[in-house]
Amino acid sequence: MRWVTEEIYLKYPLQATFTPIHLEASFQAQIGINLIMHDINTAFHSAGPLGTAQLTLCQTLDFYKRLVEWYKALPPELMPDRIAMPQDLQLQ
């Protein structure tokens, strides 16, 4: 019988078991934060000349709400106390 999974596992040298890298969850979380960062960047560039642009309170609260919702939607394996992969540290 052949064991097939959609997950990728790594084995660290001093670890007895394999560690899943949670590639799908990590990729989706990275895309989500990148979309929010893109929208923030676009809002700043359309608000005025570089270095002088300011967001309105409404825009700021909207971005804050989106960031909080993104964070709350992270799966348990990407929470700060459960991160196993270096690329996931960048999300926090």
C-alpha positions as CSV (number, residue, x, y, z in Angstrom):
1,M,0.0,0.0,0.0
2,R,1.3,3.4,-1.0
3,W,0.8,6.4,1.4
4,V,-0.3,9.5,-0.6
5,T,-1.0,12.9,0.9
6,E,-1.4,16.5,-0.3
7,E,0.8,17.7,2.5
8,I,4.6,18.0,2.5
9,Y,6.5,16.8,5.5
10,L,10.1,17.6,6.6
11,K,12.3,15.9,9.0
12,Y,14.6,18.0,11.1
13,P,17.9,16.4,12.0
14,L,17.3,16.2,15.8
15,Q,13.6,15.3,15.5
16,A,12.2,11.8,15.5
17,T,9.0,12.6,13.6
18,F,8.1,14.4,10.4
19,T,6.8,18.0,10.5
20,P,4.1,19.1,8.1
21,I,4.8,22.5,6.4
22,H,1.1,23.4,6.0
23,L,1.9,24.7,2.5
24,E,-1.7,25.4,1.4
25,A,-2.6,27.3,4.6
26,S,0.7,29.2,4.5
27,F,0.3,30.2,0.9
28,Q,-3.3,31.3,1.4
29,A,-2.4,33.4,4.4
30,Q,0.5,35.0,2.5
31,I,-1.8,35.9,-0.4
32,G,-4.3,37.4,2.0
33,I,-1.8,39.7,3.7
34,N,-0.3,40.6,0.4
35,L,-3.7,41.7,-1.0
36,I,-4.2,43.9,2.1
37,M,-0.7,45.4,1.8
38,H,-1.3,46.1,-1.9
39,D,-4.6,47.9,-1.1
40,I,-2.8,50.0,1.6
41,N,0.0,50.9,-0.8
42,T,-2.5,51.8,-3.5
43,A,-4.5,54.0,-1.0
44,F,-1.3,55.9,0.0
45,H,-0.2,56.5,-3.5
46,S,-3.6,57.8,-4.6
47,A,-3.9,60.0,-1.5
48,G,-1.2,62.5,-2.6
49,P,2.5,63.0,-3.3
50,L,4.9,60.5,-1.8
51,G,5.8,61.4,1.8
52,T,2.8,63.7,2.3
53,A,-0.1,61.3,1.7
54,Q,-2.3,60.5,4.6
55,L,-5.2,58.1,4.9
56,T,-8.5,59.1,6.3
57,L,-9.8,57.7,9.6
58,C,-12.3,55.7,7.7
59,Q,-9.7,54.2,5.4
60,T,-7.4,53.4,8.4
61,L,-10.2,51.7,10.3
62,D,-11.1,49.7,7.2
63,F,-7.6,48.4,6.9
64,Y,-7.3,47.7,10.6
65,K,-10.6,45.7,10.4
66,R,-9.3,43.7,7.4
67,L,-6.0,43.0,9.2
68,V,-7.8,41.8,12.3
69,E,-10.1,39.6,10.3
70,W,-7.2,38.2,8.4
71,Y,-5.4,37.4,11.6
72,K,-8.5,35.8,13.2
73,A,-9.0,33.6,10.1
74,L,-5.6,32.1,10.3
75,P,-5.7,28.4,10.9
76,P,-4.4,27.1,14.2
77,E,-1.2,25.8,12.6
78,L,-0.2,29.4,11.7
79,M,-0.8,30.9,15.1
80,P,2.4,32.2,16.8
81,D,2.5,29.4,19.4
82,R,2.3,26.7,16.7
83,I,4.5,27.9,13.9
84,A,7.0,25.3,12.7
85,M,8.4,26.7,9.4
86,P,10.6,29.8,8.9
87,Q,8.4,31.2,6.1
88,D,5.4,31.3,8.5
89,L,7.3,33.5,10.9
90,Q,7.1,36.3,8.3
91,L,3.3,36.2,8.6
92,Q,3.5,37.2,12.2
